[in-house]
Amino acid sequence: VKRTPANYTSHVNEFKRLFGNYEFEITELIASNDKVYVRWKQTGKHMAEIDDFEPTQLPLIEYTSAVYRIEKKRIVEYWIQMDRLGFDLQLKANQKNTNNK
């Protein structure tokens, strides 16, 4: 994905639509030579449909990490990993909790 300021703004706005005003916490940051590793935690609420799961307004936490390659003070490549299984389990648990009310 080639990021521009406009499509990054769109990406953040989409995240806010899905999770509301979420918290973003960097939990680890390591730099070595031209690579930077960052791990973060985003905590929000399930505000819109995600992967066919109806919104529950219940908390959701997304754990993600990325490796960025830097040249001339700019990101030129990046690789992102997200805990999809953990996220899917949260969606299922939230749906179950909502259905049991």
Backbone as a printed PyTorch tensor [residue, N CA C, xyz], in Angstrom:
tensor([[[  0.8520,  -1.1770,   0.0000],
         [  0.0000,   0.0000,   0.0000],
         [  0.8890,   1.2280,   0.0000]],

        [[  0.6800,   2.0760,  -0.9670],
         [  1.4060,   3.3450,  -0.9870],
         [  0.5700,   4.3770,  -0.2360]],

        [[  1.1200,   4.9100,   0.8360],
         [  0.3880,   5.8560,   1.6680],
         [  0.6750,   7.2890,   1.2360]],

        [[ -0.3850,   8.0490,   1.1180],
         [ -0.2880,   9.4900,   0.8990],
         [ -0.9590,  10.1450,   2.1050]],

        [[ -0.7210,  11.4340,   2.3190],
         [ -1.4260,  12.0860,   3.4360],
         [ -2.9520,  11.9250,   3.3340]],

        [[ -3.4940,  11.9970,   2.1430],
         [ -4.9520,  11.8980,   1.9730],
         [ -5.4690,  10.4950,   2.2930]],

        [[ -4.7900,   9.4510,   1.7700],
         [ -5.3320,   8.1240,   2.0530],
         [ -5.0100,   7.6760,   3.4820]],

        [[ -3.9700,   8.2330,   4.0990],
         [ -3.7290,   7.9160,   5.5080],
         [ -4.8080,   8.5640,   6.3720]],

        [[ -5.1920,   9.7810,   6.0310],
         [ -6.2880,  10.4480,   6.7450],
         [ -7.5690,   9.6400,   6.6220]],

        [[ -7.8460,   9.1330,   5.4370],
         [ -9.0120,   8.2820,   5.2080],
         [ -8.9390,   7.0160,   6.0580]],

        [[ -7.7570,   6.4110,   6.1360],
         [ -7.5460,   5.2090,   6.9450],
         [ -7.8590,   5.4940,   8.4230]],

        [[ -7.3580,   6.5930,   8.9580],
         [ -7.6030,   6.9530,  10.3620],
         [ -9.0900,   7.2360,  10.5770]],

        [[ -9.7280,   7.9440,   9.6550],
         [-11.1570,   8.2290,   9.7890],
         [-11.9870,   6.9490,   9.7710]],

        [[-11.6070,   5.9790,   8.9470],
         [-12.3000,   4.6900,   8.9140],
         [-12.1300,   3.9690,  10.2520]],

        [[-10.9390,   4.0270,  10.8020],
         [-10.6950,   3.3950,  12.0980],
         [-11.5670,   4.0510,  13.1710]],

        [[-11.6790,   5.3680,  13.1380],
         [-12.5240,   6.0790,  14.1100],
         [-13.9960,   5.7160,  13.9320]],

        [[-14.4300,   5.4770,  12.7020],
         [-15.8120,   5.0700,  12.4590],
         [-16.0680,   3.6940,  13.0840]],

        [[-15.1050,   2.7950,  12.9640],
         [-15.2550,   1.4410,  13.4890],
         [-15.1010,   1.3640,  15.0040]],

        [[-14.1960,   2.1810,  15.5730],
         [-13.8150,   2.0380,  16.9810],
         [-14.0690,   3.2760,  17.8330]],

        [[-14.6390,   4.3330,  17.2830],
         [-14.8600,   5.5530,  18.0530],
         [-13.5480,   6.2440,  18.3630]],

        [[-13.5760,   7.0730,  19.3940],
         [-12.3470,   7.7610,  19.8140],
         [-11.5020,   6.7810,  20.6030]],

        [[-10.5970,   6.1100,  19.9100],
         [ -9.7970,   5.0450,  20.4940],
         [ -8.5280,   5.5930,  21.1270]],

        [[ -7.9320,   4.7780,  21.9950],
         [ -6.6310,   5.0930,  22.5840],
         [ -5.5540,   4.3680,  21.7970]],

        [[ -4.4470,   5.0310,  21.5810],
         [ -3.3130,   4.4690,  20.8420],
         [ -2.1030,   4.5180,  21.7630]],

        [[ -1.5400,   3.3480,  22.0670],
         [ -0.3980,   3.2740,  22.9830],
         [  0.7380,   2.4970,  22.3330]],

        [[  1.8860,   3.1320,  22.1980],
         [  3.0850,   2.4310,  21.7210],
         [  3.6520,   1.6630,  22.9060]],

        [[  3.7830,   0.3470,  22.7560],
         [  4.2450,  -0.4920,  23.8550],
         [  5.7070,  -0.9140,  23.7090]],

        [[  6.2500,  -0.7770,  22.5010],
         [  7.6620,  -1.0960,  22.2900],
         [  8.1610,  -0.3720,  21.0490]],

        [[  9.4070,   0.1010,  21.1230],
         [ 10.0260,   0.8010,  20.0040],
         [ 11.5140,   0.4610,  20.0150]],

        [[ 11.9790,  -0.1660,  18.9370],
         [ 13.3850,  -0.5730,  18.8240],
         [ 13.9090,  -0.1300,  17.4540]],

        [[ 15.0720,   0.4850,  17.4480],
         [ 15.6770,   0.9150,  16.1810],
         [ 17.0670,   0.3140,  16.0590]],

        [[ 17.3760,  -0.1380,  14.8400],
         [ 18.7030,  -0.6810,  14.5540],
         [ 19.0100,  -0.4410,  13.0810]],

        [[ 20.0980,   0.2780,  12.8400],
         [ 20.5000,   0.6170,  11.4750],
         [ 19.3400,   1.2960,  10.7450]],

        [[ 18.8630,   0.7070,   9.6390],
         [ 17.8070,   1.3640,   8.8600],
         [ 16.4080,   0.8100,   9.1690]],

        [[ 16.2860,   0.0120,  10.2530],
         [ 14.9990,  -0.5950,  10.5880],
         [ 14.5070,  -0.0950,  11.9410]],

        [[ 13.1980,   0.0780,  12.0320],
         [ 12.5420,   0.4540,  13.2830],
         [ 11.3870,  -0.5110,  13.5050]],

        [[ 11.3580,  -1.1140,  14.6950],
         [ 10.2760,  -2.0160,  15.0800],
         [  9.3930,  -1.2770,  16.0730]],

        [[  8.0710,  -1.3100,  15.8360],
         [  7.1190,  -0.6560,  16.7300],
         [  5.9870,  -1.6310,  17.0120]],

        [[  5.6220,  -1.7390,  18.2980],
         [  4.4460,  -2.5250,  18.6690],
         [  3.4830,  -1.5730,  19.3700]],

        [[  2.1930,  -1.6880,  19.0300],
         [  1.2180,  -0.7970,  19.6540],
         [ -0.0720,  -1.5180,  19.9800]],

        [[ -0.8580,  -0.8460,  20.8050],
         [ -2.1500,  -1.3500,  21.2610],
         [ -3.1650,  -0.2400,  21.0120]],

        [[ -4.2450,  -0.5850,  20.3350],
         [ -5.3230,   0.3740,  20.0840],
         [ -6.5650,  -0.1450,  20.7990]],

        [[ -7.1220,   0.6770,  21.6730],
         [ -8.2860,   0.2900,  22.4620],
         [ -9.4430,   1.2040,  22.0990]],

        [[-10.5360,   0.6020,  21.6710],
         [-11.7270,   1.3700,  21.3200],
         [-12.9670,   0.5550,  21.6190]],

        [[-14.0650,   0.9190,  20.9630],
         [-15.3260,   0.2000,  21.1220],
         [-15.8280,  -0.2300,  19.7460]],

        [[-16.5770,  -1.2990,  19.7210],
         [-17.1140,  -1.8440,  18.4730],
         [-18.3140,  -0.9910,  18.0380]],

        [[-18.0550,   0.0100,  17.1840],
         [-19.0470,   1.0270,  16.8320],
         [-19.7550,   0.7860,  15.5020]],

        [[-19.2140,  -0.0760,  14.6440],
         [-19.7940,  -0.3280,  13.3170],
         [-19.5330,  -1.7890,  12.9540]],

        [[-20.2140,  -2.2680,  11.9200],
         [-20.0480,  -3.6570,  11.5050],
         [-18.5960,  -3.9360,  11.1180]],

        [[-18.0670,  -5.0470,  11.6420],
         [-16.7070,  -5.4970,  11.3300],
         [-16.7910,  -6.9780,  10.9940]],

        [[-16.3800,  -7.3530,   9.8010],
         [-16.3430,  -8.7650,   9.3940],
         [-17.6690,  -9.4760,   9.6780]],

        [[-18.7650,  -8.8320,   9.3360],
         [-20.1220,  -9.3680,   9.5290],
         [-20.5640,  -9.4400,  10.9880]],

        [[-19.8330,  -8.8500,  11.9050],
         [-20.2530,  -8.7580,  13.2990],
         [-20.9030,  -7.3910,  13.5120]],

        [[-22.1500,  -7.4130,  13.9600],
         [-22.8740,  -6.1680,  14.2240],
         [-22.2360,  -5.4390,  15.4090]],

        [[-22.3120,  -4.0990,  15.4260],
         [-21.6960,  -3.3350,  16.5140],
         [-22.3220,  -3.6780,  17.8680]],

        [[-21.4740,  -3.7650,  18.8830],
         [-21.9270,  -4.0930,  20.2400],
         [-21.6860,  -2.9510,  21.2220]],

        [[-20.9030,  -1.9590,  20.8370],
         [-20.4800,  -0.8620,  21.7230],
         [-19.5540,  -1.3630,  22.8410]],

        [[-19.1450,  -2.6320,  22.7820],
         [-18.2490,  -3.2010,  23.7940],
         [-16.7890,  -2.9490,  23.4100]],

        [[-15.8920,  -2.9920,  24.3970],
         [-14.4730,  -2.7250,  24.1160],
         [-13.8610,  -3.7330,  23.1460]],

        [[-12.9530,  -3.2330,  22.3190],
         [-12.1260,  -4.0540,  21.4350],
         [-10.6960,  -3.5410,  21.5360]],

        [[ -9.7710,  -4.4800,  21.5930],
         [ -8.3510,  -4.1260,  21.6360],
         [ -7.6650,  -4.7690,  20.4420]],

        [[ -6.8960,  -3.9740,  19.7280],
         [ -6.1480,  -4.4720,  18.5740],
         [ -4.6600,  -4.3520,  18.8860]],

        [[ -3.9510,  -5.4860,  18.7970],
         [ -2.5010,  -5.5100,  18.9890],
         [ -1.8430,  -5.6250,  17.6240]],

        [[ -0.9460,  -4.7110,  17.3390],
         [ -0.3060,  -4.6650,  16.0240],
         [  1.1700,  -4.3250,  16.1970]],

        [[  1.9860,  -4.7850,  15.2430],
         [  3.3900,  -4.3800,  15.2210],
         [  3.7980,  -4.1510,  13.7750]],

        [[  4.8610,  -3.3950,  13.6170],
         [  5.3520,  -3.1010,  12.2740],
         [  6.8660,  -2.9510,  12.3040]],

        [[  7.4640,  -3.2750,  11.1750],
         [  8.8730,  -2.9880,  10.9410],
         [  8.9190,  -1.9880,   9.7920]],

        [[  9.5940,  -0.8870,  10.0290],
         [  9.7360,   0.1560,   9.0100],
         [ 11.1930,   0.2070,   8.5600]],

        [[ 11.4140,   0.3400,   7.2590],
         [ 12.7640,   0.5740,   6.7400],
         [ 12.8550,   2.0410,   6.3610]],

        [[ 13.8930,   2.6820,   6.8540],
         [ 14.0520,   4.1270,   6.7180],
         [ 15.2120,   4.4530,   5.7840]],

        [[ 14.9830,   5.3870,   4.8770],
         [ 16.0440,   5.9550,   4.0380],
         [ 15.8630,   7.4620,   4.0080]],

        [[ 16.9380,   8.1790,   4.2610],
         [ 16.9100,   9.6470,   4.2090],
         [ 15.7450,  10.2140,   5.0230]],

        [[ 15.5770,   9.6590,   6.2420],
         [ 14.5630,  10.1120,   7.2050],
         [ 13.1240,   9.8780,   6.7460]],

        [[ 12.9270,   8.9620,   5.7970],
         [ 11.5880,   8.6390,   5.3050],
         [ 11.3600,   7.1320,   5.3380]],

        [[ 10.1150,   6.7530,   5.5760],
         [  9.7520,   5.3410,   5.5140],
         [  9.6700,   4.9510,   4.0430]],

        [[ 10.4350,   3.9410,   3.6590],
         [ 10.4230,   3.4980,   2.2600],
         [  9.7840,   2.1150,   2.1000]],

        [[  9.7230,   1.3560,   3.1800],
         [  9.0440,   0.0600,   3.1810],
         [  8.5290,  -0.1990,   4.5890]],

        [[  7.4630,  -1.0090,   4.6720],
         [  7.0260,  -1.4380,   5.9950],
         [  6.2840,  -2.7590,   5.9030]],

        [[  6.3230,  -3.4890,   7.0060],
         [  5.6510,  -4.7790,   7.1340],
         [  4.8530,  -4.7340,   8.4250]],

        [[  3.5730,  -5.0650,   8.3470],
         [  2.6910,  -4.9770,   9.5110],
         [  2.1330,  -6.3530,   9.8460]],

        [[  2.0800,  -6.6410,  11.1540],
         [  1.4520,  -7.8620,  11.6490],
         [  0.3820,  -7.4640,  12.6650]],

        [[ -0.7650,  -8.1360,  12.5960],
         [ -1.8500,  -7.8870,  13.5450],
         [ -2.3090,  -9.2070,  14.1240]],

        [[ -2.6820,  -9.2070,  15.3790],
         [ -3.2080, -10.4070,  16.0340],
         [ -4.6630, -10.6080,  15.6100]],

        [[ -4.8650, -11.1910,  14.4390],
         [ -6.2260, -11.4000,  13.9080],
         [ -7.0130, -12.4130,  14.7260]],

        [[ -6.3650, -13.4890,  15.1950],
         [ -7.0840, -14.4900,  15.9730],
         [ -7.6250, -13.8730,  17.2660]],

        [[ -6.7730, -13.1690,  17.9780],
         [ -7.2070, -12.5220,  19.2170],
         [ -8.3340, -11.5320,  18.9700]],

        [[ -8.2420, -10.7970,  17.8740],
         [ -9.2750,  -9.8180,  17.5360],
         [-10.5910, -10.5270,  17.2080]],

        [[-10.5260, -11.5890,  16.4060],
         [-11.7290, -12.3440,  16.0600],
         [-12.3740, -12.9620,  17.2970]],

        [[-11.5670, -13.4580,  18.2230],
         [-12.1150, -14.0200,  19.4630],
         [-12.8390, -12.9600,  20.2830]],

        [[-12.3150, -11.7220,  20.2780],
         [-13.0050, -10.6290,  20.9670],
         [-14.3530, -10.3300,  20.3190]],

        [[-14.3790, -10.2880,  18.9770],
         [-15.6330, -10.0370,  18.2680],
         [-16.6730, -11.0990,  18.6170]],

        [[-16.2570, -12.3650,  18.6190],
         [-17.1740, -13.4700,  18.9380],
         [-17.6600, -13.3910,  20.3780]],

        [[-16.7490, -13.1040,  21.3100],
         [-17.1340, -12.9950,  22.7230],
         [-18.0900, -11.8270,  22.9370]],

        [[-17.8130, -10.6960,  22.2980],
         [-18.6990,  -9.5340,  22.4340],
         [-20.0770,  -9.8340,  21.8790]],

        [[-20.1320, -10.5230,  20.7460],
         [-21.4270, -10.8730,  20.1570],
         [-22.1990, -11.8010,  21.1000]],

        [[-21.5070, -12.7770,  21.6590],
         [-22.1390, -13.7250,  22.5760],
         [-22.6680, -12.9750,  23.7980]],

        [[-21.8550, -12.0610,  24.3570],
         [-22.2720, -11.2940,  25.5390],
         [-23.4920, -10.4320,  25.2260]],

        [[-23.5510,  -9.8780,  24.0270],
         [-24.6840,  -9.0330,  23.6490],
         [-25.9400,  -9.8870,  23.4500]],

        [[-25.7810, -11.0540,  22.8400],
         [-26.9240, -11.9340,  22.5850],
         [-27.4980, -12.5370,  23.8590]],

        [[-26.6660, -12.6330,  24.9240],
         [-27.1270, -13.2300,  26.1840],
         [-27.8270, -12.2210,  27.0870]],

        [[-27.9140, -10.9860,  26.6820],
         [-28.5500,  -9.9510,  27.5400],
         [-30.0490,  -9.9930,  27.3910]]])
